[in-house]
Amino acid sequence: MDERQALASFAALSQETRLQVIRMLVVAGPDGMAAGAIAERLEVSPSNVSFHLKELDRAGLISQQRESRSIIYSANFEALGGLVRFLMEDCCAGHPEICAPAVAVAACCAPEMKEELQ
């Protein structure tokens, strides 16, 4: 992840509703959630959640897939892991063992990231 993408990601996450959406989609895993279910759980209007989903999508932090009449949104685990790696890449003045727990947590949901770390 480059600095420009990291800035776009942080800008998208710097709003309370969008941060809640990302956390909810991380918990939902690869199956994701329909926009209506997200709005209902957050107790916001569908148009409000749609606006926030669009911002998260523009930042590359979520993906969407049409299923019948619904659009299912999922966290982009590769992008989220990339953001964590971006933060940690120059970690701890040459003592990567200090950052190892955080990197391991970031890789927990994406098998391809685990391979990169080994």
Residue pairs with C-beta under 8 A, 6 or more apart in sequence:
1 9
1 79
1 82
1 83
1 85
1 86
3 86
5 60
5 82
6 83
6 86
6 87
8 58
8 59
8 60
9 59
9 60
9 61
9 79
9 83
10 83
11 59
12 18
12 55
12 56
12 58
12 59
12 61
13 19
13 22
13 59
13 61
15 52
15 55
17 42
17 44
17 48
17 49
17 52
18 52
18 55
18 56
20 42
21 38
21 42
21 49
21 52
21 53
21 56
21 62
21 73
22 56
22 61
22 62
22 75
22 80
24 33
24 38
24 41
24 42
25 32
25 33
25 38
25 62
25 73
25 74
25 75
26 75
26 77
26 80
26 109
28 74
28 75
29 74
29 109
30 74
30 77
31 72
31 74
32 65
32 72
32 73
32 74
32 75
33 41
33 72
33 73
33 74
34 67
34 70
34 71
34 72
34 73
35 46
35 49
35 50
35 53
35 70
35 71
35 73
36 46
36 70
38 49
38 53
38 73
39 45
39 46
39 48
39 49
42 49
53 62
53 64
53 73
56 62
57 63
57 64
57 73
60 76
60 79
61 75
61 76
61 79
61 80
61 83
62 73
62 74
62 75
62 76
63 73
63 74
63 76
64 71
64 72
64 73
64 74
65 71
65 72
65 74
66 72
77 109
77 110
77 113
78 110
78 112
78 113
80 106
81 106
81 107
81 110
81 113
84 102
84 103
84 106
85 103
85 106
88 99
88 102
88 103
88 106
91 98
91 99
92 98
92 99
103 117
104 117
106 113
107 113
107 114
107 116
107 117
